[in-house]
């Protein structure tokens, strides 16, 4: 029989500890310390209480916990001495039915891993959906994590231990993240569509108005109809728009959504999570036969990434009247213009101006998005409240010196362009770090026609500088560019610098950020405020209406724009519950 939080909160200390037996392998002290914080208002609050206990424990205690775990498909499994929980988990992942070749490979990986790190490899083998990972995924992850730094890998092991404990706790309390599972499944099914040339390699790529892109639009529109949206259309630029009407005709709408295109060989959750979270909320309203004082408009933006054409934020930009007609004449790598692609997709180019939104008809814009970074996962916090989307400035530069013989040119006579750039890179790294939340990146670095025995006479490079506010970004840019000039003068070099992009910061509207904070607090998880280093559709809507974003933790170090991008159904459920709470707040405010 499933436990309840009421039973746990009211039980004696010994009885409560017995209820949580087996969550952390042979380590009851974690649950025991967390239980001192009773009563718990939610399972999420209990989970995080145990996370904090382990985070505050000495490294020796953390290592002892890791070493208390059995190897995957290891000696304990063979000897049938695993705990009941570990047996269930390894069996569900198919590790008890390995072929001789798979078993030998895992045994070798176990030996290599233990030799490198001094503790067993830990993986939550039931995976982000709780159903069990395929054996090949387990083996691939095993091999990949062998390359990690030991300190990082110790923390990664602890993160997987927390995920194992989360699933075990769900089992004890009979809890299932039903809507989180649905959202996770929608994303998996949408990922079945990928552009030609990538699908054959098992890679996910969906670029603007390709066959795969249009298939995604059709599938999203069908799911919106099935979820109970009153109106669903694909607009003049390919955005999929679903509208759930308010209780009274003429009411304002809450605008939300994100993009469904991807980068090349990207992940399944970037953008798409922000479409399906509100879609699940609308479906629940429809199932309950409930209308709100305001309507809900969910937009699956057709283009955000700028992969096929240089038209980043095309989908959300069109909603604020920022579609540039000159884009229509751009040609992709195959020579197909955007105009031709739109006509082939059956879009009506003449109607593009008609889809511009009247901000007075909307309450504001909110967006749920996977974090795309390591902060939340390293802190073991499932949700983050975005304070601002960083303003950014990009430059393409060239440092020019004099090429000379590497053997015959003394060090004090050189005009080395690459060394000048290297000095600038180190300065920018230190200068950005002074702010705490500014970043500077030299993503492209090239010595044209470089040779192993020639002092570089030329070095091409890019600089991407971002900060949560425009003044902070501008100060960073000013200092880095001044240093570029000073380095060039000191070293006898010349340089060229061209600004290729400037985007204003988009601070969250205070009232909307507060609504997200109340919603997250209601789930029993800590409030964590953070800027967004990446750009989002919310940046465009910010220009005409208030906006605020919610981040959802990503696993695998929070990696994004990558096949390893992922999140758990449990974290997605928390995002859905938080979104629903925002809807409740807005409803209460309307009374």
C-alpha positions in Angstrom: 0.0 0.0 0.0 1.4 3.4 -1.0 2.5 5.8 1.7 1.2 9.3 2.2 2.9 12.5 3.3 0.4 12.7 6.2 1.6 9.3 7.5 5.2 10.3 7.2 4.7 13.6 8.9 2.8 12.1 11.8 5.0 9.0 12.3 7.5 8.6 15.2 11.1 9.2 14.2 11.9 5.4 14.0 8.7 4.7 12.1 9.3 7.5 9.6 12.9 6.3 9.0 11.6 2.8 8.4 9.2 4.2 5.8 12.1 5.7 3.9 14.3 2.7 4.2 16.3 1.8 1.0 16.2 5.2 -0.7 19.9 5.7 -0.4 21.9 2.5 -0.7 22.9 1.3 2.8 22.9 5.0 4.0 19.8 5.6 6.3 21.6 8.7 7.8 20.5 10.9 4.9 16.8 10.3 5.3 17.2 10.5 9.1 18.7 13.9 8.9 16.1 15.1 6.4 13.3 13.9 8.6 14.2 16.5 11.2 12.7 19.1 8.9 9.2 17.6 9.0 6.4 18.3 8.2 6.8 18.2 4.4 4.2 19.8 2.2 5.2 17.9 -0.9 7.4 15.1 -2.1 9.5 17.6 -3.9 10.3 19.3 -0.6 11.3 16.0 1.0 13.5 15.2 -2.0 15.3 18.5 -1.8 15.7 18.1 2.0 17.7 15.0 1.4 19.7 16.7 -1.4 20.7 19.4 1.1 21.7 16.8 3.7 24.1 15.2 1.2 25.4 18.5 -0.1 26.4 19.5 3.4 28.0 16.2 4.2 31.8 15.8 4.2 33.5 14.5 1.0 34.4 11.3 2.8 30.7 10.6 3.6 29.8 11.3 0.0 32.4 8.9 -1.2 31.2 6.3 1.3 27.7 6.6 -0.1 29.0 6.2 -3.7 31.0 3.1 -2.7 28.0 1.6 -1.0 26.5 1.1 -4.5 27.0 -2.0 -6.5 28.7 -2.1 -9.9 26.3 -2.3 -12.9 26.1 -5.9 -14.0 28.8 -6.6 -11.5 29.8 -9.2 -8.9 26.8 -8.5 -6.7 24.4 -9.0 -9.5 26.1 -12.3 -10.5 26.1 -13.4 -6.8 22.5 -12.3 -6.4 23.3 -10.1 -3.4 21.9 -6.8 -4.7 19.3 -5.0 -2.6 15.7 -5.5 -3.8 15.7 -1.9 -5.2 19.0 -2.4 -7.2 17.8 -5.7 -8.5 14.6 -4.1 -9.8 16.4 -1.2 -11.4 19.1 -3.3 -13.1 16.5 -5.8 -14.3 14.3 -3.1 -15.7 17.3 -1.8 -17.7 17.9 -5.3 -19.1 21.3 -5.6 -17.3 20.3 -9.1 -16.0 19.9 -10.3 -19.6 23.2 -9.1 -21.1 24.8 -11.0 -24.0 28.3 -12.4 -23.3 29.7 -9.5 -25.4 27.7 -6.8 -23.5 28.6 -8.4 -20.1 32.3 -8.4 -21.0 32.2 -4.8 -22.2 30.6 -3.7 -19.0 33.0 -5.6 -16.9 35.9 -3.9 -18.6 34.3 -0.5 -18.2 33.8 -1.3 -14.5 37.5 -2.1 -14.1 38.6 1.0 -16.0 36.3 3.3 -14.1 37.2 2.0 -10.7 40.9 2.3 -11.6 40.5 5.9 -12.6 38.1 7.2 -9.9 38.3 4.8 -7.0 34.6 4.3 -6.8 31.9 2.4 -8.8 30.1 3.9 -11.8 26.7 5.2 -10.8 23.9 5.7 -13.3 20.2 6.0 -12.7 19.4 3.2 -15.1 15.7 3.8 -15.0 16.4 7.0 -16.8 14.6 10.4 -17.1 11.2 8.8 -17.8 11.6 6.0 -15.2 11.1 3.2 -17.7 14.7 2.0 -18.0 17.5 3.0 -20.3 18.5 0.8 -23.3 21.6 -1.2 -22.7 23.5 0.6 -25.4 22.8 4.0 -23.9 24.1 2.7 -20.6 27.3 1.4 -22.2 27.8 4.7 -24.2 27.3 6.8 -21.1 29.7 4.6 -19.2 32.4 5.1 -21.8 31.7 8.9 -22.1 32.0 9.5 -18.3 35.4 7.8 -18.1 36.8 11.1 -19.6 35.4 13.3 -16.8 37.5 15.1 -14.2 37.4 13.1 -10.9 35.8 15.9 -8.9 33.2 16.4 -11.6 32.5 12.7 -11.8 32.1 12.4 -8.0 29.4 15.1 -8.2 27.8 13.5 -11.2 27.6 10.2 -9.3 25.8 12.0 -6.5 23.3 13.6 -8.9 22.5 10.1 -10.2 22.1 8.8 -6.7 19.6 11.5 -6.0 17.7 10.5 -9.2 17.7 6.9 -8.1 16.3 8.0 -4.7 13.7 10.2 -6.4 12.4 7.2 -8.4 12.4 4.9 -5.3 10.6 7.6 -3.3 8.0 7.9 -6.0 7.5 4.1 -5.9 7.0 4.2 -2.1 4.4 6.9 -2.3 2.7 5.6 -5.4 3.5 8.8 -7.2 3.7 9.2 -10.9 4.4 12.4 -12.8 1.5 11.7 -15.2 1.6 15.1 -17.0 5.4 15.2 -17.0 5.4 11.8 -18.6 2.9 13.1 -21.3 5.1 16.1 -22.0 8.2 13.9 -22.1 6.4 11.5 -24.6 5.2 14.4 -26.8 8.8 15.6 -27.2 10.1 12.0 -27.9 7.4 11.5 -30.6 8.1 14.9 -32.2 11.8 14.0 -32.4 10.9 11.3 -34.9 10.8 14.0 -37.5 14.3 15.0 -38.7 15.7 16.6 -41.9 16.9 14.5 -44.8 20.6 13.7 -44.4 20.3 13.8 -40.6 17.5 11.3 -40.0 19.6 8.6 -41.7 22.3 9.2 -39.1 19.9 9.1 -36.2 20.4 12.9 -35.6 17.7 15.4 -34.8 17.7 18.4 -37.2 14.6 20.4 -38.0 15.2 23.6 -40.0 12.7 26.1 -41.3 10.1 24.8 -43.7 11.8 21.5 -44.6 9.6 18.4 -44.9 10.4 17.5 -41.3 9.6 21.0 -40.1 6.2 20.9 -41.7 5.5 17.5 -40.3 6.3 18.8 -36.8 3.8 21.7 -37.4 1.1 19.2 -38.4 1.7 17.0 -35.5 1.7 19.9 -33.0 -1.5 21.2 -34.5 -3.2 17.8 -34.2 -2.2 17.5 -30.6 -3.5 21.0 -29.8 -6.9 20.0 -31.3 -6.9 16.8 -29.3 -6.0 18.8 -26.1 -9.1 21.0 -26.5 -7.9 24.2 -28.0 -10.8 26.1 -29.6 -8.9 27.4 -32.5 -5.7 26.0 -34.1 -4.0 27.4 -37.2 -0.6 27.5 -38.9 -0.1 31.1 -39.6 1.6 33.0 -42.5 5.2 32.2 -41.3 4.6 28.7 -40.1 3.9 29.3 -36.4 1.4 26.9 -34.9 -1.1 28.9 -32.9 -3.6 27.3 -30.5 -6.2 29.5 -28.7 -8.2 28.4 -25.6 -11.0 31.0 -25.3 -11.8 32.9 -22.1 -15.0 32.5 -20.1 -16.4 35.7 -21.5 -16.0 36.8 -25.1 -13.6 39.8 -25.4 -11.3 38.8 -22.6 -7.6 39.3 -22.8 -5.2 36.4 -23.5 -2.1 35.1 -21.8 0.5 34.5 -24.5 3.0 31.7 -24.1 5.0 29.2 -26.2 8.5 28.6 -27.6 10.0 27.3 -30.8 10.0 23.9 -32.5 12.9 24.2 -34.9 16.3 22.9 -33.9 20.0 23.4 -34.5 21.7 20.8 -36.6 22.2 17.6 -34.6 20.5 19.2 -31.7 18.4 18.1 -28.7 14.7 17.2 -28.2 13.8 19.7 -25.5 15.2 23.1 -26.5 12.1 25.2 -27.2 9.7 22.3 -27.5 9.3 22.0 -23.7 7.8 25.5 -23.7 5.1 24.4 -26.2 4.1 21.2 -24.4 4.0 22.4 -20.8 1.2 25.0 -21.5 -0.5 22.5 -23.8 -0.8 20.0 -21.0 -2.3 22.7 -18.8 -4.9 23.6 -21.4 -5.7 20.0 -21.8 -6.4 19.6 -18.1 -8.6 22.7 -18.2 -10.5 21.3 -21.1 -11.0 17.9 -19.4 -12.3 19.7 -16.3 -14.7 21.8 -18.5 -13.2 24.9 -17.0 -12.8 28.4 -18.5 -10.7 31.2 -17.0 -11.4 34.9 -17.1 -8.6 35.2 -19.7 -7.8 33.1 -22.7 -4.6 31.1 -23.3 -2.7 31.4 -26.6 0.1 28.9 -27.1 2.4 29.6 -30.1 4.8 27.1 -31.4 7.2 29.4 -33.1 8.4 28.2 -36.5 11.9 29.6 -36.4 14.2 30.8 -33.7 17.6 29.2 -34.4 18.5 30.8 -37.7 19.9 27.6 -39.2 18.5 27.4 -42.7 18.3 31.2 -43.3 19.8 34.1 -41.5 16.5 35.1 -39.9 16.9 34.3 -36.2 13.6 34.8 -34.2 11.6 34.9 -37.4 8.6 33.3 -35.8 8.3 35.5 -32.7 9.6 38.5 -34.6 6.7 38.3 -37.0 4.3 38.6 -34.1 5.7 42.0 -33.2 5.9 43.3 -36.8 9.7 42.6 -37.2 9.6 40.4 -40.3 12.2 41.7 -42.7 10.9 41.3 -46.4 14.5 41.2 -47.5 14.8 37.8 -45.9 12.5 36.4 -48.6 15.3 36.6 -51.2 17.9 34.7 -49.0 18.9 31.4 -50.5 19.7 28.3 -48.4 22.7 25.9 -49.1 20.7 24.3 -51.9 19.8 27.6 -53.6 16.2 27.6 -52.4 15.0 31.1 -51.4 12.8 31.7 -48.4 10.1 32.9 -50.7 10.2 29.6 -52.6 10.2 27.6 -49.4 7.2 29.5 -48.1 5.3 29.1 -51.3 6.1 25.4 -51.4 4.8 25.1 -47.8 1.5 26.8 -48.8 2.1 29.9 -46.7 0.6 33.2 -47.7 3.4 35.7 -47.7 0.9 38.6 -48.2 -0.7 37.8 -44.8 2.5 38.1 -42.8 1.7 41.7 -41.7 -1.7 40.5 -40.5 -0.3 38.3 -37.8 1.2 41.2 -35.8 -0.2 41.1 -32.3 -2.0 44.0 -30.6 -0.3 44.1 -27.1 -3.4 45.6 -25.5 -5.2 42.2 -26.1 -2.7 40.3 -24.0 -1.9 40.1 -20.3 1.8 39.3 -21.0 4.1 36.5 -22.3 5.6 33.7 -20.3 7.9 31.0 -21.5 9.1 27.7 -20.0 12.5 26.5 -21.3 15.1 24.0 -20.5 18.0 25.8 -18.8 20.7 25.0 -21.5 23.4 25.2 -18.9 25.0 23.5 -15.8 23.9 25.8 -13.0 20.6 24.1 -11.9 21.9 20.6 -12.2 25.1 21.4 -10.3 23.0 22.9 -7.5 20.5 20.0 -7.6 17.6 22.4 -8.0 14.8 21.6 -10.5 13.5 25.0 -11.4 15.1 28.5 -11.9 13.4 31.9 -12.1 14.8 34.0 -14.9 15.6 37.6 -13.9 16.7 38.8 -17.3 17.7 37.5 -20.7 21.2 38.7 -21.3 22.0 41.5 -23.7 24.8 40.5 -26.1 27.3 42.0 -28.4 29.3 40.1 -31.1 32.4 41.0 -33.0 34.3 39.4 -35.8 37.9 40.6 -35.6 41.4 40.1 -37.1 44.7 40.8 -35.5 47.5 41.6 -38.0 51.2 41.3 -37.3 54.1 40.0 -39.4 54.8 36.4 -40.4 58.4 35.4 -39.8 60.6 32.3 -39.3 59.9 30.5 -36.1 63.5 29.5 -35.6 65.4 32.7 -36.6 63.1 35.4 -35.1 64.0 36.2 -31.5 61.1 36.4 -29.0 61.6 40.1 -28.4 61.5 40.9 -32.2 58.3 39.1 -33.0 55.0 40.7 -34.1 52.9 37.5 -33.3 49.2 38.1 -34.1 48.2 34.9 -32.3 49.9 35.8 -29.1 48.2 39.1 -29.2 44.8 37.4 -29.4 45.8 34.9 -26.7 46.6 37.8 -24.3 43.2 39.4 -25.1 41.5 36.1 -24.5 43.0 35.8 -21.0 42.1 39.4 -20.2 38.5 39.0 -21.4 38.1 35.8 -19.3 39.3 37.7 -16.1 37.3 40.8 -16.9 34.0 39.0 -17.4 34.5 37.0 -14.2 34.8 40.2 -12.2 31.1 40.8 -12.8 30.0 37.4 -11.6 27.4 37.0 -14.3 28.9 38.5 -17.4 30.5 36.1 -20.0 32.9 36.5 -22.9 33.6 33.8 -25.5 36.1 33.5 -28.3 34.2 30.9 -30.2 36.1 31.1 -33.5 39.9 31.3 -33.6 41.9 30.8 -36.8 45.5 31.4 -38.1 44.9 31.5 -41.9 47.6 29.5 -43.8 49.3 28.7 -40.5 52.4 26.6 -40.4 54.2 24.9 -37.6 57.4 26.8 -38.2 56.0 30.3 -39.0 55.3 33.0 -36.4 51.6 33.9 -37.1 51.2 37.1 -39.0 47.4 37.0 -38.9 44.8 35.7 -36.5 41.0 35.8 -37.1 38.7 35.5 -34.1 35.2 36.2 -32.8 34.1 37.7 -29.5 30.7 37.2 -27.9 30.0 39.3 -24.8 26.9 39.0 -22.7 25.5 40.4 -19.5 22.1 40.7 -17.7 21.8 44.5 -18.3 22.8 46.7 -21.2 25.0 49.0 -19.1 26.9 46.0 -17.7 27.3 44.5 -21.2 28.4 47.9 -22.6 31.0 48.3 -19.8 32.4 44.8 -20.6 32.5 45.6 -24.3 34.2 48.9 -23.7 36.9 47.4 -21.5 37.6 44.4 -23.8 37.8 46.6 -26.9 40.1 49.1 -25.2 42.3 46.2 -24.2 42.4 45.0 -27.8 43.7 48.4 -28.8 46.2 48.6 -26.0 47.6 45.1 -26.8 47.9 45.9 -30.5 49.9 49.1 -29.7 52.1 47.4 -27.2 52.9 44.5 -29.5 53.2 46.5 -32.7 50.1 44.9 -34.2 47.1 46.2 -36.2 43.5 45.0 -35.9 40.1 45.1 -37.5 36.9 44.7 -35.5 33.4 44.6 -36.9 30.3 44.4 -34.7 28.0 41.8 -36.2 25.2 41.7 -33.7 23.9 43.8 -30.8 20.9 42.6 -28.8 19.3 44.4 -25.8 18.8 42.7 -22.5 15.3 41.7 -21.6 14.7 42.0 -17.9 11.8 40.1 -16.5 8.7 42.1 -15.6 8.7 42.3 -11.8 5.0 41.3 -11.4 5.4 38.3 -13.7 8.7 37.2 -12.1 6.9 37.3 -8.7 4.2 35.1 -10.1 6.8 32.5 -11.1 8.4 32.8 -7.7 5.1 32.1 -5.9 4.4 29.2 -8.2 7.8 27.6 -7.6 7.6 28.1 -3.8 4.2 26.4 -3.8 5.9 23.2 -5.2 8.2 23.1 -2.1 11.5 23.5 -4.0 14.0 26.4 -3.4 13.7 29.7 -5.2 16.7 30.2 -7.4 17.0 33.4 -9.5 19.3 33.5 -12.5 19.9 35.4 -15.7 19.5 33.6 -19.1 22.8 33.7 -21.0 21.0 32.4 -24.1 18.5 34.3 -26.3 14.9 33.2 -26.4 11.6 34.1 -28.1 10.7 36.0 -24.9 13.3 38.6 -26.0 11.1 39.6 -29.0 7.8 39.6 -27.1 9.5 41.7 -24.4 9.5 44.6 -26.9 5.7 44.9 -26.8 4.5 43.3 -23.6 5.8 42.2 -20.1 7.5 38.8 -20.1 9.1 36.4 -17.6 10.6 32.9 -18.0 11.0 29.7 -16.0 13.9 27.4 -16.5 13.8 23.6 -16.0 16.9 21.7 -15.0 18.7 19.8 -17.7 20.6 16.6 -17.0 24.0 15.5 -18.5 25.6 18.7 -17.2 22.7 20.7 -18.6 24.1 20.4 -22.1 21.9 21.7 -24.9 22.0 22.0 -28.7 23.3 18.4 -28.4 21.8 14.9 -28.6 22.6 14.5 -24.9 20.2 17.3 -24.0 17.6 15.9 -21.6 15.5 16.5 -18.5 13.4 14.3 -16.3 9.6 13.7 -16.3 9.6 14.7 -12.6 11.1 18.1 -13.3 8.7 18.6 -16.2 5.8 17.8 -13.9 7.1 20.5 -11.5 7.1 23.0 -14.4 3.6 22.0 -15.4 2.4 22.4 -11.8 4.1 25.8 -11.6 2.5 26.9 -14.8 -0.9 25.9 -13.5 -0.2 27.8 -10.3 0.5 31.0 -12.4 -2.9 30.4 -14.1 -4.6 30.2 -10.7 -2.9 33.4 -9.5 -4.1 35.2 -12.6 -7.6 33.8 -12.1 -7.6 35.0 -8.4 -6.4 38.4 -9.5 -9.3 38.7 -11.9 -11.9 38.2 -9.2 
